[in-house]
Amino acid sequence: ITVDPAPCNGPWTQTLHLSDLSASPFNQDKIPNVFTPNGDGTNDQFILSELKDANAYVLTIYNRWGVKVFQSTNPLQGWDGTQDGQDLPADTYAFVVEARLLQCGLTQMRTLRGEITLVR
């Protein structure tokens, strides 16, 4: 960006560096919205493997009444659609992910909220 005439002698120039944040592992488009824990080996867990390198990570799942049904601080541990070993019903659940990520050369704490549908 160049401003001419600029205040105080001559043109003023500022360089901006833009980053493509769509390449971030914290992109909403990369998060699945349905999973099917039926034991067939495909989509059996809600897992955010793109965040496996997060320095700090918390995934929390809530039912439609706001009751916490799952929480993990391990990005390699997904939710299998159970609570205390019991299958939860097919429904839409809310999730909150908090992760500390290295992005654009800086460590940033990011929070993402969304919904995941459990299909049985």
N, C-alpha and C positions, 0 to 999 in steps of 0.2 A: 504494500500500500504506500503510495507516495502522495503527499499533500504539498501542492505548490500553488500559490505562495504559502509558506508556513510561517507561523510567528517566529520571530528572532532569526533572521538571516537564512535565506535559501530554503530549498525543499527539505521536508522532513520525511524520512523513510522508515518503515517498520516492517520486518519480515515475520510472517506467521507460518508456523509449521502445523499442518493439519494431520491428524491421525485417523486411520480407518478403524473406528471402534466396533464396526460390525464383525471384525476379525477377533474380537475379544471372546474368551470362553464364557463370558457372562452375558451373552447375547440371548435375549428372550426367544428368538427364532430357533435356537439350538436346543431348547428344552422341550422334551416330549410332553404331550398333554394327555396321553392315554397309556396305560400299561395293563397287561393281562397275566397275572400270576397263576398260570394254569399248568406250570411244569413242563412246557414244551421247549424250553430253552430260548425262546424269543420273547423279549419284553416282559420277562418274569419279575423284574424289579424296576422301581423308579430310582434311577441312579444318575448322577451328574458327573460322569467320568471325565468330562472336560475340565473339571475343577480339581483333579487329582493332585495338582502341584500347589494348591492353595496353602499358605502359611498357617492360616486359621480358618476353620470351616465349621459351620453348624447348619444342619438341615433339620427343620421341624415341620411335621405334618399335623394338621388339625382336621377334625371332622366338621360337618356343617353346623354344629352347635358350638364350635370354638374350643372343643376339648382336644388337648394334645394327645395324639395316638402313637407318635413316633418321634424320636430325636436321635441324631447321630452327629458326632464330631469327626468321623472318619469318612473322607470323600469317596473311599472305595467300598463303603457299606451302603447299599441301597435299601429302600423300603420294599418289603415283599407283600404288602397288603394285609399284614397281621398286626394285632396288638396283644401283647402278652401271650403269644403263641396261638391265638385264636384268629381265624379268618374274619376280616371285616367285610361288610356287605359292599356290593357294587354300588358306587356312589361317586360324587365329586368331592374331592378333599382339597383344602388349601395348603400351600406350602410356603415357607419362608426360608431362604438360603442367605446366610451371611458368610462372606469369605474375604480374606485378605489376599489380594492378588498383586503381582507385579504387572503394571500396565503403563505403557508410555514411559518406562524408566523409573516409575515411582510406585511405591507400595501403597495401595489404596484399599480401604475397607468398603465393600460393596454389599448392598442388600437387594434381593430380588424376591418379589412375591408373585404368586400365580396359583393356578388350579391344576390338579391332576385328576383324571377320571380313572377309577379302578373298574375294570370290566371283568366279570367272572363268567 
